[in-house]
Amino acid sequence: MTTMDDQYTTNKESWSQYQLDDGTILKLKIVLVRVLHDVNQKKIKGQERMGFAFGMQNVVAAIPNKKFPNKKPTSKDNVSITGTISVGKNEYTIDKGEYIGTKIIIEPKVTSVSRTDKLNSQGEPIYNVQISPAVTIKMKKSKAV
């Protein structure tokens, strides 16, 4: 794949927030840092094949329950999400090149959360969070400028 960087504008970036069963609030988002497209796109069965690739960065913060004891957890525990506080979808628009106006929407999907037996420098538990991006592309093909 021969690729070209696309420039984009950030329209909206927001946090997804979840309540965990130990009282912790989990805040997360996936930030777009790079957009590439295949300059040699082909048509398959009469439809254009989209050849986009993305560079993304996960941002995760755990805000512990104030009642959590300030001592080392004794074991690793799976933690359940008991509630959704907010669902953040980040939106970007390509603003240069062949795909001007194409929107990219990224929503983080939590696949697993576990609390480790370690504490950070503030004495708060450290969590392992697995996230997958759900990406939606709303194509708007235009002439290159």
Secondary structure, DSSP 8 states (H G I E B T S, - for coil): --EEEE-EEEEE---EEEEETTS-EEEEEEEEEEEEEETT--EETTEE---EEEEEEEEEEEE--TTS-SS--SS-EE--EEEEEE---EEEEE-SSTTTT-EEEEEEEEEEEEEEEEE-TTS-EEEEEEEEEEEEEE-------
